[in-house]
Every structure is written in structure tokens, then in C-alpha cells.
Amino acid sequence: MTKRTKFKIDNKVQNTPTKAKAESAIKIKQQLYRITTDMNRYRNAVVSAENIYNPSRTVLYQLYQQSMLDSHLNAIISQYKNNVIACEFCVYNTDGSENEEKTKLIRTKWFRDFLYYTLDTPFYGHTVIQFEDVVDINGIEQFKEVEVIPRQYVKPEWHMVMSSEASQPPDGIDYTEKPWSNWCIGIGKKRDLGMLLQLTPLVIWKKNAMGAWAEFIEKFGTPLRIGKTDSTDLQSVQAMQDMLQNMGTAAWGLFKTDDQIEFHETSNSDAFEVFDKMIERCNSEMSKIVLGQTMTTDNGSSRSQSEVHERILEQVGYTAKMFVYSVLNNQLVPLMNNLGFGLEGCYIDIEQEDEFTLEQKGKFDIELLKTGKFTFTPEYIKEKYGTEVVEVKEPVEQTSVKGVKNLLNKYYGE
């Protein structure tokens, strides 16, 4: 563990933050090695993580790391996160008006990184996010970097970061005490192990099904090459072996002419569906856990069903947004105020969208014009519809469709 050069921090709220340096930074750069996955190891990892007296999540996080390689799981987690990350966030005053100056503070890379790591919490469980130094980038005071402290070193039950995976309290750093609390935020419940606790077995079963399917294809997907000979000449036998081996990648064998070989294969022509259905079921169960439905990631059977599933996805997205809203205003804003960003009396929320679409607004404006009592300024037209309005001093001669056709015929000599 390394410590930065100490720099005395003024905790008083300031309108403009100084270029503050983290008094101490928790730096652990050790690799979380990948392991083979199976259900026995998963069960042991869960028991170890849930141990009341000496909890260890290292093996469980190794399994989580392997699970995240699954393409379907990665896709549905990305869809979950994009419901929030795709939104624009603003800083608002108490009266609900946007504070454009303070909004610039969060239209930055570090804020997007913070959102991304925050949305990891529902999947991994308790997450400790650390901020690094306040610097000036393009005239905006902002955090230099945001990173997640490696989870295998965090003991959320005691809100401590350990010096090694095997360490136990008090051999660690309490990230809820100063100076580390000025730069660290712990998100999520202390004993929460995240949705990946439910998702990992499905990934393991899916991987096993795909492995068995691959073995089935290897054995029965390509014809077996069989050579038979009664020759006792070693050179002839070796020559036939070499020929069979070099003919391709399929299995081969060399036998005596009177040897018998039998392959007992299922008589069903759709035997592959045993594997395919297992993989499909694992994928659908993962979608239900993360998104609450399946039809926004897989093919649906009807429009009415897809609309129901879409509404469920919206509810899941709303829950994720409320979770992020709570973290931003109950944890991030107080931390930024302690460092002098001056957000007191403000809150962060998703940018408020207009209640009506552009098409609906256009219909309203047309109805107002029809009354003959109202008109609109060029500035209003440009702001609402993006159309540049220029006043014309002389009336523009209107050419009919027929006139245009005659001019073209004349030009091309037809």
C-alpha cells in the first residue's frame, strides 16, 4: 500500500474548489486470476462469502469475472446500464431550475465513469469507488480519475480495505474515516453479493451444455474414418495410420479386418435440441433476472406481448434511475461539497424532457395561428423547430409544377 504526498485539505465549503490532492490513496494493483468454473467451486465460494466470522469473497469474484465473459449476460447487463448512462444529467437549483454553470462539472468523463461503476453495484454487491485529485481540465475543475477499489480486498462488513486477500481486521483501512472518507464512497448493502450470485450458476450450466454439444458434434457430427488391414508389416501399418491421420480432423481408427465396431447413437434426428434448449433456457432465465422479461433481447411472438415486456423494461429502468439518483444526491454531492465544489442547495437529476413531442407542439402552434389572434417570432421558430426564418422584402415568384416540367423539357430539348 502506498501513500501520496500529504496535502492539508480545507474541508470548508468553497464556491470554487482548489486543486486538492488526495491525502492518501488506496492503491492495490494485484491481478485477480481467472479460474475454472464448476458448481462445486461455486457452492464453496458462496459459503465462504457468507461466513459471518471470516467472510472471503475472492473466489466468488473470480467466478463473477469468468461469468462476465458470457456474451448474452454481457449484453443484458449493458442494456440495463444503458437505460441510465444514455441519459443526460443536470444540476438543478432548489426551485427546479437548471444551474448551467454547475452542470458543466458533471458533463465530464469522470462522472460517466462514476455512473458506470455505480451501476455495477446491483450485480457485484457492495462497491467502493475512489476519487483521485481535483485538477483543472479545459477550464473545468474536476476529478482526475475515478476507480473501483478491487473488491476482493474490501471487507464491507467492517467497511475496511485490507492489505491482502487473507488479512483480517484491524489490519486494514477504514474507508469511512478521514482522510479516506473525503475521497471514497461505499455503495450498496454490506452483505449484498449482487445479482451475479443468481446469474453465475446459469452461466456454468450454459457453458457445460455448450461443451457437451461441442463434444457431441466432434463424435457424431463428422464421419469416423476406419481403416482395416490384415498386414503384419509394420511399415504398411504405419503408412495406413499416417494416411488416416492426415486425411482431416475427424476421428479415425485402424483395426483388423474381423474386428467389430459399434456406435450407439440416439435415433432422434433432433438430438441437438437437448443442448440448444438448455442454452436457450439459461439465456431466458438470465434475461428475467436482470431485465424482468425476455422479449427485448430475444424474438417475441406477438406485438401485444412485446409491448407488455417493454413496459416491464421501463419499470426496471426506472428502478435503476432511482437507485442512481439516491447515490448521486446522498453520497456524491456531499463528498463534492466537502471538497469545495459548491453544490449546496443543488441536486443532480436526469435532464427534464419536454412533455410533448415536436409533432404535437407543431399541431398546437398551427391551431393557434388559425385563430388569427397570435403569431410567432423568428426566434421562437428557430428555437423550437430549428428552422432559420428570413424576412423577404419582395414576394418570391411561385412556379407551378407544370411550369417546372415545361422548363425542364425545354432545357433538355424534349
C-alpha positions as CSV (number, residue, x, y, z in Angstrom):
1,M,0.0,0.0,0.0
2,T,1.3,3.4,-1.0
3,K,0.6,6.8,0.4
4,R,0.6,10.1,-1.6
5,T,2.4,13.2,-0.5
6,K,0.3,14.7,2.2
7,F,-1.5,17.9,1.5
8,K,-3.7,19.6,4.1
9,I,-7.3,19.9,2.9
10,D,-9.6,22.7,3.9
11,N,-13.0,21.0,4.5
12,K,-14.9,24.3,4.5
13,V,-17.3,24.6,1.6
14,Q,-16.0,26.8,-1.1
15,N,-17.6,28.3,-4.3
16,T,-14.6,27.1,-6.4
17,P,-12.6,24.0,-5.4
18,T,-8.8,24.4,-5.1
19,K,-6.7,21.9,-6.9
20,A,-7.0,19.4,-4.0
21,K,-4.8,16.4,-3.6
22,A,-5.9,13.2,-2.0
23,E,-4.1,12.9,1.3
24,S,-4.0,9.2,1.0
25,A,-5.0,6.9,-1.9
26,I,-5.8,3.3,-1.6
27,K,-3.7,1.7,-4.3
28,I,-3.8,-2.1,-4.8
29,K,-2.7,-3.3,-8.3
30,Q,-2.8,-7.0,-8.0
31,Q,-4.3,-9.3,-10.6
32,L,-7.5,-11.3,-9.9
33,Y,-6.5,-14.6,-11.5
34,R,-9.1,-16.5,-13.6
35,I,-10.1,-19.9,-12.6
36,T,-12.1,-22.8,-14.0
37,T,-15.7,-22.8,-13.0
38,D,-18.0,-25.6,-11.8
39,M,-20.9,-25.9,-9.4
40,N,-18.9,-27.4,-6.6
41,R,-16.5,-24.5,-6.6
42,Y,-19.5,-22.1,-6.8
43,R,-21.1,-23.6,-3.7
44,N,-17.9,-23.4,-1.7
45,A,-17.4,-19.8,-2.8
46,V,-20.9,-18.8,-1.6
47,V,-20.3,-20.5,1.7
48,S,-17.0,-18.6,2.1
49,A,-18.5,-15.3,1.2
50,E,-21.5,-15.7,3.6
51,N,-19.3,-16.7,6.5
52,I,-20.3,-14.5,9.5
53,Y,-16.9,-14.5,11.3
54,N,-14.4,-14.6,8.4
55,P,-16.0,-13.7,5.1
56,S,-14.0,-14.0,1.9
57,R,-15.3,-13.1,-1.5
58,T,-12.2,-13.7,-3.5
59,V,-13.2,-17.0,-5.2
60,L,-16.7,-15.7,-5.7
61,Y,-15.4,-12.6,-7.5
62,Q,-13.2,-14.9,-9.6
63,L,-16.3,-16.8,-10.7
64,Y,-18.1,-13.5,-11.4
65,Q,-15.2,-12.5,-13.6
66,Q,-15.5,-15.6,-15.6
67,S,-19.3,-15.2,-15.9
68,M,-18.9,-11.8,-17.4
69,L,-17.3,-13.4,-20.5
70,D,-20.7,-14.8,-21.4
71,S,-22.0,-12.8,-24.4
72,H,-25.7,-12.9,-23.5
73,L,-25.1,-11.9,-19.9
74,N,-22.8,-9.1,-21.1
75,A,-25.5,-7.9,-23.5
76,I,-28.3,-7.7,-21.0
77,I,-26.2,-6.0,-18.3
78,S,-25.2,-3.4,-21.0
79,Q,-28.9,-2.9,-21.8
80,Y,-29.6,-2.4,-18.0
81,K,-26.9,0.1,-17.7
82,N,-27.7,2.0,-20.9
83,N,-31.1,2.9,-19.5
84,V,-29.3,5.3,-17.2
85,I,-25.9,6.0,-18.9
86,A,-27.7,7.1,-22.1
87,C,-29.5,9.9,-20.2
88,E,-28.1,13.4,-19.8
89,F,-27.8,14.6,-16.2
90,C,-28.0,18.2,-15.0
91,V,-27.5,20.1,-11.8
92,Y,-30.7,21.8,-10.6
93,N,-31.3,24.5,-8.0
94,T,-33.8,24.0,-5.2
95,D,-36.6,25.7,-7.2
96,G,-36.1,23.2,-10.1
97,S,-34.3,25.5,-12.5
98,E,-31.1,24.2,-14.1
99,N,-27.8,25.5,-12.8
100,E,-25.9,25.6,-16.1
101,E,-22.6,26.6,-14.5
102,K,-22.6,23.6,-12.1
103,T,-23.9,21.3,-14.8
104,K,-20.6,21.7,-16.6
105,L,-19.0,19.9,-13.6
106,I,-20.8,16.6,-14.5
107,R,-20.6,16.8,-18.3
108,T,-17.2,15.1,-17.9
109,K,-15.6,11.7,-18.3
110,W,-15.2,11.1,-14.5
111,F,-18.9,11.5,-14.0
112,R,-19.7,8.9,-16.7
113,D,-17.2,6.6,-15.2
114,F,-18.9,7.1,-11.8
115,L,-22.3,6.2,-13.2
116,Y,-20.8,3.1,-14.8
117,Y,-19.3,1.9,-11.6
118,T,-22.4,2.7,-9.6
119,L,-24.5,0.6,-11.9
120,D,-22.1,-2.3,-11.3
121,T,-23.2,-2.4,-7.7
122,P,-26.6,-4.3,-8.3
123,F,-24.5,-7.1,-10.0
124,Y,-21.4,-7.4,-7.8
125,G,-22.8,-6.2,-4.5
126,H,-21.1,-3.6,-2.3
127,T,-18.7,-1.4,-4.3
128,V,-16.2,1.2,-3.0
129,I,-15.4,4.0,-5.5
130,Q,-12.4,6.2,-5.0
131,F,-11.8,9.7,-6.5
132,E,-8.3,10.9,-7.3
133,D,-7.3,14.6,-7.0
134,V,-9.1,17.7,-8.2
135,V,-7.5,19.2,-11.3
136,D,-8.3,21.8,-14.0
137,I,-9.1,20.2,-17.4
138,N,-10.2,22.6,-20.1
139,G,-11.1,25.3,-17.6
140,I,-13.3,22.9,-15.5
141,E,-12.3,21.8,-12.0
142,Q,-12.9,18.1,-11.9
143,F,-11.7,14.8,-10.6
144,K,-8.6,13.5,-12.3
145,E,-9.8,9.9,-12.2
146,V,-12.5,7.6,-10.7
147,E,-11.8,4.0,-10.0
148,V,-13.2,1.0,-8.1
149,I,-11.1,-0.4,-5.3
150,P,-10.5,-4.1,-6.1
151,R,-13.5,-5.9,-4.5
152,Q,-11.5,-8.9,-3.2
153,Y,-9.7,-6.6,-0.8
154,V,-12.8,-4.9,0.6
155,K,-14.5,-6.2,3.7
156,P,-17.9,-4.4,3.6
157,E,-19.0,-6.0,6.9
158,W,-16.3,-3.9,8.6
159,H,-16.1,-1.1,6.0
160,M,-12.4,-1.8,5.6
161,V,-9.9,-2.3,2.7
162,M,-7.4,-5.0,3.6
163,S,-3.7,-5.1,2.7
164,S,-4.1,-8.6,1.3
165,E,-6.9,-11.1,0.5
166,A,-6.2,-13.1,3.6
167,S,-5.9,-10.2,6.0
168,Q,-8.5,-9.6,8.8
169,P,-9.4,-6.5,10.8
170,P,-7.9,-4.5,12.2
171,D,-5.2,-5.0,9.5
172,G,-6.7,-2.6,7.0
173,I,-8.0,0.9,6.2
174,D,-11.4,2.1,7.3
175,Y,-12.7,4.0,4.3
176,T,-15.5,5.6,6.3
177,E,-13.0,7.6,8.4
178,K,-10.9,10.6,7.3
179,P,-8.9,11.3,5.3
180,W,-10.1,8.4,3.1
181,S,-13.8,9.3,3.6
182,N,-13.1,12.5,1.7
183,W,-12.2,10.5,-1.4
184,C,-14.1,7.2,-1.1
185,I,-17.8,6.3,-1.4
186,G,-19.1,2.9,-0.4
187,I,-22.3,2.0,-2.4
188,G,-24.7,-0.8,-1.6
189,K,-25.6,-3.0,1.3
190,K,-22.7,-4.5,3.3
191,R,-23.7,-8.2,2.9
192,D,-25.2,-7.9,-0.6
193,L,-23.5,-10.3,-3.1
194,G,-25.3,-8.9,-6.2
195,M,-27.4,-10.4,-8.9
196,L,-24.3,-12.3,-10.2
197,L,-24.9,-14.7,-7.3
198,Q,-28.0,-15.9,-9.2
199,L,-26.6,-15.5,-12.7
200,T,-23.3,-17.4,-12.2
201,P,-24.9,-20.9,-11.9
202,L,-26.8,-20.2,-15.2
203,V,-23.6,-19.3,-16.9
204,I,-21.9,-22.5,-15.6
205,W,-24.8,-24.7,-16.8
206,K,-24.9,-23.0,-20.1
207,K,-21.1,-23.5,-20.5
208,N,-21.5,-27.1,-19.7
209,A,-24.3,-27.5,-22.3
210,M,-22.2,-25.9,-24.9
211,G,-19.2,-28.1,-24.0
212,A,-21.3,-31.2,-24.2
213,W,-22.8,-30.1,-27.6
214,A,-19.3,-29.5,-28.9
215,E,-18.2,-33.0,-27.8
216,F,-21.4,-34.4,-29.5
217,I,-20.5,-32.7,-32.7
218,E,-17.0,-33.9,-32.5
219,K,-18.1,-37.5,-32.1
220,F,-21.1,-37.7,-34.3
221,G,-21.1,-34.6,-36.5
222,T,-18.4,-35.9,-38.8
223,P,-18.0,-39.4,-40.2
224,L,-15.4,-41.7,-38.5
225,R,-12.6,-42.9,-40.8
226,I,-11.9,-46.6,-40.3
227,G,-9.1,-48.5,-41.9
228,K,-8.8,-52.3,-41.9
229,T,-5.8,-54.4,-42.7
230,D,-4.5,-57.9,-42.1
231,S,-1.0,-56.9,-42.9
232,T,1.6,-57.7,-40.3
233,D,4.2,-55.5,-42.0
234,L,4.9,-52.6,-39.6
235,Q,5.8,-50.2,-42.5
236,S,2.5,-50.9,-44.2
237,V,0.5,-50.5,-41.0
238,Q,2.4,-47.2,-40.2
239,A,1.7,-45.9,-43.7
240,M,-2.0,-46.6,-43.3
241,Q,-2.0,-44.8,-39.9
242,D,-0.3,-41.8,-41.4
243,M,-2.8,-41.7,-44.2
244,L,-5.8,-41.8,-41.9
245,Q,-4.3,-39.2,-39.6
246,N,-3.5,-36.8,-42.4
247,M,-6.9,-37.1,-44.1
248,G,-8.5,-34.4,-41.8
249,T,-9.5,-33.6,-38.3
250,A,-12.2,-36.3,-37.8
251,A,-11.6,-39.3,-35.6
252,W,-10.0,-42.3,-37.2
253,G,-9.1,-45.9,-36.3
254,L,-7.1,-48.8,-37.6
255,F,-8.4,-52.3,-36.9
256,K,-8.1,-55.9,-38.0
257,T,-10.5,-56.9,-40.8
258,D,-12.5,-59.1,-38.5
259,D,-12.8,-56.5,-35.7
260,Q,-16.3,-55.1,-35.0
261,I,-17.1,-51.5,-34.1
262,E,-20.5,-50.2,-32.9
263,F,-21.7,-46.7,-32.2
264,H,-24.8,-46.4,-30.1
265,E,-26.3,-43.0,-31.1
266,T,-29.7,-41.7,-30.3
267,S,-32.2,-42.4,-33.1
268,N,-33.8,-38.9,-32.9
269,S,-32.8,-36.6,-35.7
270,D,-33.3,-33.5,-33.4
271,A,-30.9,-34.7,-30.6
272,F,-29.1,-31.3,-30.8
273,E,-32.2,-29.7,-29.3
274,V,-31.3,-31.2,-25.9
275,F,-28.3,-28.8,-25.8
276,D,-30.0,-25.9,-27.7
277,K,-33.0,-25.8,-25.4
278,M,-30.7,-25.9,-22.3
279,I,-28.7,-22.9,-23.6
280,E,-31.9,-21.1,-24.6
281,R,-33.4,-21.7,-21.1
282,C,-30.3,-20.4,-19.4
283,N,-30.3,-17.2,-21.6
284,S,-34.0,-16.6,-20.9
285,E,-33.5,-17.1,-17.1
286,M,-30.7,-14.6,-17.1
287,S,-32.8,-12.0,-19.0
288,K,-35.6,-12.4,-16.4
289,I,-33.2,-11.8,-13.5
290,V,-31.6,-8.7,-15.0
291,L,-34.4,-7.1,-17.1
292,G,-37.5,-8.8,-15.7
293,Q,-38.5,-10.1,-19.2
294,T,-37.1,-11.7,-22.3
295,M,-38.6,-10.1,-25.4
296,T,-36.4,-7.1,-25.6
297,T,-33.4,-9.4,-26.0
298,D,-34.9,-12.4,-27.8
299,N,-37.5,-12.8,-30.6
300,G,-41.1,-12.2,-29.4
301,S,-44.3,-14.0,-30.5
302,S,-46.7,-11.0,-30.7
303,R,-46.8,-7.3,-30.6
304,S,-49.1,-7.2,-27.6
305,Q,-46.7,-9.3,-25.6
306,S,-43.7,-7.3,-26.7
307,E,-45.4,-4.1,-25.5
308,V,-46.0,-5.7,-22.1
309,H,-42.4,-6.7,-21.9
310,E,-41.3,-3.2,-23.0
311,R,-43.3,-1.7,-20.1
312,I,-41.6,-4.1,-17.7
313,L,-38.2,-3.0,-19.0
314,E,-39.2,0.7,-18.4
315,Q,-40.0,-0.2,-14.8
316,V,-36.6,-1.9,-14.4
317,G,-35.0,1.2,-15.9
318,Y,-37.0,3.5,-13.6
319,T,-35.7,1.5,-10.6
320,A,-32.1,1.8,-11.8
321,K,-32.5,5.5,-12.2
322,M,-34.0,6.0,-8.7
323,F,-31.0,4.0,-7.3
324,V,-28.5,6.2,-9.1
325,Y,-30.5,9.3,-8.1
326,S,-30.1,8.3,-4.4
327,V,-26.4,7.7,-4.7
328,L,-25.8,11.0,-6.5
329,N,-27.6,13.2,-4.1
330,N,-27.0,11.3,-0.8
331,Q,-23.3,10.4,-1.3
332,L,-21.7,12.1,-4.3
333,V,-23.0,15.7,-3.8
334,P,-22.0,15.8,-0.1
335,L,-18.5,14.5,-1.0
336,M,-18.1,17.2,-3.7
337,N,-19.3,19.9,-1.3
338,N,-16.6,18.8,1.3
339,L,-14.1,19.4,-1.5
340,G,-15.4,22.8,-2.3
341,F,-17.4,22.3,-5.5
342,G,-20.2,24.5,-4.1
343,L,-23.2,22.3,-4.8
344,E,-25.0,23.2,-1.6
345,G,-28.7,23.8,-2.2
346,C,-28.4,21.8,-5.5
347,Y,-29.3,18.3,-6.6
348,I,-28.4,16.1,-9.6
349,D,-31.1,14.6,-11.8
350,I,-31.8,13.4,-15.3
351,E,-32.4,16.2,-17.8
352,Q,-36.0,17.1,-17.8
353,E,-37.6,16.3,-21.2
354,D,-40.4,18.2,-22.8
355,E,-43.9,16.8,-22.0
356,F,-44.9,17.0,-25.7
357,T,-43.2,15.8,-28.8
358,L,-42.1,18.1,-31.6
359,E,-45.0,16.9,-33.8
360,Q,-47.6,17.6,-31.0
361,K,-46.1,21.1,-30.5
362,G,-46.4,21.8,-34.2
363,K,-50.1,20.9,-34.2
364,F,-50.7,23.2,-31.2
365,D,-48.9,26.1,-32.9
366,I,-50.9,25.6,-36.1
367,E,-54.2,25.7,-34.3
368,L,-53.1,29.0,-32.6
369,L,-52.2,30.5,-36.0
370,K,-55.6,29.5,-37.4
371,T,-57.3,31.7,-34.8
372,G,-55.7,34.8,-36.4
373,K,-55.1,36.2,-32.9
374,F,-51.5,35.0,-32.5
375,T,-48.2,35.0,-34.3
376,F,-44.7,33.7,-33.6
377,T,-41.3,35.4,-33.7
378,P,-38.5,34.0,-35.9
379,E,-36.5,33.4,-32.7
380,Y,-39.3,31.1,-31.4
381,I,-39.5,29.1,-34.7
382,K,-35.7,28.6,-34.8
383,E,-35.5,27.6,-31.1
384,K,-38.4,25.1,-31.2
385,Y,-38.1,23.6,-34.7
386,G,-34.5,24.5,-35.8
387,T,-35.7,26.4,-38.9
388,E,-34.0,29.6,-39.8
389,V,-36.6,32.3,-40.7
390,V,-35.5,35.1,-43.0
391,E,-37.8,38.0,-43.9
392,V,-38.2,38.6,-47.7
393,K,-38.6,42.2,-48.9
394,E,-40.2,41.3,-52.3
395,P,-42.6,38.4,-52.9
396,V,-41.0,35.3,-54.4
397,E,-42.4,34.2,-57.7
398,Q,-44.1,30.9,-57.3
399,T,-43.6,28.4,-60.1
400,S,-46.2,25.7,-60.7
401,V,-45.4,22.1,-61.1
402,K,-46.5,22.2,-64.7
403,G,-44.2,25.3,-65.3
404,V,-41.2,23.5,-63.8
405,K,-41.9,20.5,-66.1
406,N,-42.1,22.7,-69.1
407,L,-38.8,24.4,-68.2
408,L,-37.0,21.0,-67.8
409,N,-38.4,19.8,-71.2
410,K,-37.2,23.0,-72.8
411,Y,-33.8,22.7,-71.3
412,Y,-33.3,19.1,-72.4
413,G,-34.8,19.7,-75.8
414,E,-37.7,17.3,-75.4
